[in-house]
Amino acid sequence: MAAARELGVTSVPTFVLAGKYAVTGAQDAQTLLAALAEVEQRESGAHSH
């Protein structure tokens, strides 16, 4: 629970992606896939500099 609080989790469900992006609440599959794609794009860009 302490780790969840440190990440700012205040509700369930909360999906934490790449250890720093959070999607909260019940989401449909398309929303979660879009979030994963966005995180992948951001993380790819972060490592290419």
Phi and psi restraints in degrees (value plus and minus 20) as a CYANA .aco file:
   2 ALA   PHI     -83.4   -43.4
   2 ALA   PSI     -61.3   -21.3
   3 ALA   PHI     -82.8   -42.8
   3 ALA   PSI     -60.0   -20.0
   4 ALA   PHI     -82.7   -42.7
   4 ALA   PSI     -63.9   -23.9
   5 ARG   PHI     -82.8   -42.8
   5 ARG   PSI     -59.1   -19.1
   6 GLU   PHI     -81.7   -41.7
   6 GLU   PSI     -52.6   -12.6
   7 LEU   PHI    -102.0   -62.0
   7 LEU   PSI     -26.0    14.0
   8 GLY   PHI      68.4   108.4
   8 GLY   PSI      -3.5    36.5
   9 VAL   PHI     -92.0   -52.0
   9 VAL   PSI     102.5   142.5
  10 THR   PHI    -144.3  -104.3
  10 THR   PSI     -26.1    13.9
  11 SER   PHI    -167.5  -127.5
  11 SER   PSI     144.3   184.3
  12 VAL   PHI    -145.0  -105.0
  12 VAL   PSI     127.6   167.6
  13 PRO   PHI     -95.8   -55.8
  13 PRO   PSI     131.9   171.9
  14 THR   PHI    -150.7  -110.7
  14 THR   PSI     106.2   146.2
  15 PHE   PHI    -123.6   -83.6
  15 PHE   PSI     101.6   141.6
  16 VAL   PHI    -123.0   -83.0
  16 VAL   PSI     101.6   141.6
  17 LEU   PHI    -129.8   -89.8
  17 LEU   PSI     111.9   151.9
  18 ALA   PHI      36.3    76.3
  18 ALA   PSI       4.8    44.8
  19 GLY   PHI      53.3    93.3
  19 GLY   PSI     -17.7    22.3
  20 LYS   PHI    -167.5  -127.5
  20 LYS   PSI     -29.8    10.2
  21 TYR   PHI    -128.9   -88.9
  21 TYR   PSI     116.9   156.9
  22 ALA   PHI    -144.3  -104.3
  22 ALA   PSI     118.9   158.9
  23 VAL   PHI    -138.5   -98.5
  23 VAL   PSI      99.7   139.7
  24 THR   PHI    -126.8   -86.8
  24 THR   PSI     133.6   173.6
  25 GLY   PHI      61.9   101.9
  25 GLY   PSI     148.5   188.5
  26 ALA   PHI     -90.9   -50.9
  26 ALA   PSI     101.3   141.3
  27 GLN   PHI    -141.1  -101.1
  27 GLN   PSI     131.3   171.3
  28 ASP   PHI     -98.6   -58.6
  28 ASP   PSI     147.2   187.2
  29 ALA   PHI     -78.7   -38.7
  29 ALA   PSI     -60.2   -20.2
  30 GLN   PHI     -83.3   -43.3
  30 GLN   PSI     -58.3   -18.3
  31 THR   PHI     -86.3   -46.3
  31 THR   PSI     -63.1   -23.1
  32 LEU   PHI     -86.4   -46.4
  32 LEU   PSI     -60.1   -20.1
  33 LEU   PHI     -83.0   -43.0
  33 LEU   PSI     -60.2   -20.2
  34 ALA   PHI     -84.2   -44.2
  34 ALA   PSI     -60.6   -20.6
  35 ALA   PHI     -84.2   -44.2
  35 ALA   PSI     -63.1   -23.1
  36 LEU   PHI     -81.8   -41.8
  36 LEU   PSI     -62.3   -22.3
  37 ALA   PHI     -83.4   -43.4
  37 ALA   PSI     -61.5   -21.5
  38 GLU   PHI     -83.6   -43.6
  38 GLU   PSI     -64.4   -24.4
  39 VAL   PHI     -83.7   -43.7
  39 VAL   PSI     -62.6   -22.6
  40 GLU   PHI     -79.0   -39.0
  40 GLU   PSI     -63.9   -23.9
  41 GLN   PHI     -83.9   -43.9
  41 GLN   PSI     -66.2   -26.2
  42 ARG   PHI     -83.7   -43.7
  42 ARG   PSI     -63.4   -23.4
  43 GLU   PHI     -89.9   -49.9
  43 GLU   PSI     -55.5   -15.5
  44 SER   PHI     -84.3   -44.3
  44 SER   PSI     -62.7   -22.7
  45 GLY   PHI     -86.2   -46.2
  45 GLY   PSI     -55.6   -15.6
  46 ALA   PHI     -86.6   -46.6
  46 ALA   PSI     -51.4   -11.4
  47 HIS   PHI    -111.2   -71.2
  47 HIS   PSI     -29.4    10.6
  48 SER   PHI    -111.3   -71.3
  48 SER   PSI     -22.3    17.7
